[in-house]
Amino acid sequence: MYLGPARAYTRTMSSSARTFGRVFLGASLVFAGISHLTFSRREFQAQVPQSIPIDADVTVLASGVAEIGIGSSLLFAHGHRRLAGTIAALFFVAVFPGNIAQWMHHRDGFGLDTDMKRFVRLLFQPVLVALALWSTRGARR
């Protein structure tokens, strides 16, 4: 059944939006990972829950390496985008307790210097999970 050029245009726009989302997320993760390893190490340490039995700096360095790897896979692993998106979503879920700890223990970092700012940030984590999954899936047929 022929659906006409409007349907093809809609599919192209959806594909472009997904590509933009995936590239934006991948580049953001690579940048965040590099900042974990360099200029923002101390800021990221504010997010490490005290219940983690590993040194906060080691945790920050390890998560930075993970972010660079995940971000790079979103950008360059063309044949494995779905897997990369799933791993990115799981990563965002895994680091969520750190965001909660930062809010609960009133730790400043990245300009999050009030409880309200730290709480609002928590609302963005599900958005990152959704973006990771949505941007790495094909459009519905």
N, C-alpha and C positions, 0 to 999 in steps of 0.2 A: 504494500500500500504506500503510495507516494504522499508524503506529508508536506512537501514544498520547501522552499528556501528558508522560511522562517524557522522551521525545525532545525535545519542544518546550522543556521546562524546561532540559535540558542545553544546547540551542542558545542559549537566553536567557542562561544562566550564562556560557557561552563568550563570547558577545557582550559581556556586561558586563565580564568580565575583560579582554578585548581593549581595550575602551574605557578602562577604568581604566589599563591599561598605557600606552596611547597618550597619554592626558592627563597621566599622571605623567611620562612621558618628555618630552613637549612642554614642560610647566611647568619641569621640571628643566633643560632646555636653555636656555629663556628666562632662568631665574635665573642659570645659569652664564655665559651670554652677557653679561648685565648686570654680573656680577662681573668678567668679563674687562675690561670698559670702565671699571670704577670701583675698587672696594675690594680686588680680588685681582690686580691687574695684575702685581705683582712675583712673586707666587706662581706664576702661570701662566708667567711667563718662565722658570722653572726647568725647564719641560717642553719648551721649544723646543730642538730639536737644534742643536748648533753648526754642523752641515753645511748648515743652511738659509741661503741667501745673502741673506736679508732680515733687517733689524734685528729683534731679539726682541720689542720693544715693538710694532712694526708688525704682526708675526705674531700677537701676542696680540690686538691690536685687531681685525684682520681675522677671526680665528677667532671672536671674540666676536660680531661682526656676523653671521657665518655661523650661529652657534648660535642667535641670536635669530630669524633668518629660518627656520631649519629647525624650531625649536621652535614658532614661530607657525604654520607650515604644518601641523605635526602637530595643533595645536589647532583651526585654523580652516579649512583647505583641505578641506572635506568631500568634494568631488567628486574630489579628487586624493590621497586618503590613501595609496594604494598607492605612488604616486610619491614622496610625502613620506617614507614609511617606507624606501624604497630609498635615497633621498638621505641620510637620517639614518644608515642602515647604512654607506653608503660614507664618510660623514664620520667615523664611529667607526673605520673601517679606516684612513682617511687620518691621523688624529691618533695612532694607535697607536705609530708610531715615536717620537713625543715622550715617551710613557710609558716606552718602552724606554730612551730616552736618559736620562731622569730616573733610572731604576734603574741603568743601566750607569755613569753618571758620578756616582752617589751624591749627587744634588741633593735637598735638603730642599724640601718644599712641601706645604701642606695637611695637616700632621701626619704626612706620610710621611717620617719621620726615621731610618728604618733600612732596610737593604737588604731585609729580610724583608717589611716593610710595602709597600715599593715593588714587590716581586715579586708579592705577593698581589694587589695592585691590577691587575696585568697580566691576571690570570685573569678579571677582571670585564668586560674589553673585549668578548670574544665574547658575553657575556650581553647587553650593550647592543646588539650587532648583532642578535642573535636577537630581542630584545624589539622593536626597531624594525621588523623584518620581520613578526614574528608579530602584533603589535598593530595592524597596518595591513592585514591580510589578512582576508577573510571566513572564517567557519567552513566546514569541509569539509561537503559534503552527502552 
